[in-house]
């Protein structure tokens, strides 16, 4: 699987130097945060609900094979076919074979992060099948030279209204529009023809319900319903960790997912789809396929990172992350940005392919506090950092400095001496100013910012003075 995560520093520097992106990120910043804060107040016992969701997800992960077998049995009994994919290549092969079997020429797609992991659009085009993204954000990215999404909930959060208006004018060959209702109407008119002429619909799945063999889809656009009910073939592509036991469990998670994702009490569309179309039904697929994907997930089960698989893909962690809110999603170099991506990408693509992502966080724990299923993201990031150090994946100078720091920190005398010297050296370097523009010992720190100068004495000196007072 392709990942550009090893270029995080380069990507982040480019994002910081991009004035258009910076303006767009400032405009988007805080919108989801404020709405979420209001929405969670509607739940009488929000923390209790989070704990219940955490325990529910843990229950599944501890016995994942059994719940997947139950889902497969019940889904098959309702006319679906369940396929398994080890990696992205196998996803593409399954979908291509389904397309060939049913003579598919066009596939309409609802949002699916697994298809992004697999590079499915490119694989479909190679087999002669036209993929059409129908989520508005994903559609905008597709017609913009297949640009990758920068957010798992709001794929075009990094773009301005003017940029979208220019793109529609260019691609659709229509008069330029600058009002959102007019632009969305134009997109609907373009997509309607695709909905009516596609033979296959491809969707993700927010949850798989084991007791009924159903897939639950949560969307804010009607495209999800169109993709899953109009075409004669429906293909669901989702991760093996998405299974949950019962519809009652779905109700519990649905109290958290939309509130955490978009600050809504409930999403505009919540679909629970079960089986193929019955003889007396007017819509629904004649053929239903579930492709359940590993792609690195099975290796996480039973590991010290298993808690990460509780993730329900709400995006709250990135909405509250000061790093993501500054550089956007493309800097992370793969499908999943923000704190969750900084954990998932190294786990799925290999720690050596995402050297900087575990360090792309301040460890402020805003992500951990807002996670609806209580994933301790900062702890997992620290564990990844430790693994990198143990495997000698970090630069030798960094490892040497950390070892020196550990040695000094273990000695109160050396630590006190180092603090005394450090404060005076930095005050000398500042030359009486409030900040240091260039930190000679660590120039990267001051490459894009000033280093605050110490204001006075060390803590030990201040404490000794206070203790000496009568």
Secondary structure, 3 states (H helix, E strand, C coil): CCCCHHHHHHHHHHHHCCHHHHHHHHHHCCHHHHHHHHHHHHCCCHHHHHHHHHHHHHHHHHCHHHHHHHHHHHHHHCCCEEEEECCHHHHHHHHHHHHHHCCCCEEEECCCHHHHHHCHHHHHHHCCCEEEECCHHHHHHHHCCCCCCCCCCCCCCCCCHHHHHHHHHHHHCCCCCCCHHHHHHHHHHHHHHHHHHCCEEEECCCEEECCCCEEEEEECCCHHHHHHHCCCEEEEEEEHHHEECCHHHHHHHHHHHHHHHCCCCCCCEEEEEECCCCCCCCCCCCEEEEEEECCCHHHHCCCCCHHHHHCCCCCHHHHCCCCHHHHCCHHHCCCCCHHHHHHHHHHHHCHHHCCCHHHCCCCCCHHHHHCCCCCCHHHHHHHHHHHHHHCCCCCHHHHHHHHHHHHHHCCHHHHHHHHHHHHHHHHHHHCCCCEECCCHHHHHHHCCCCEECCCCCCHHHHHHHHHHCC
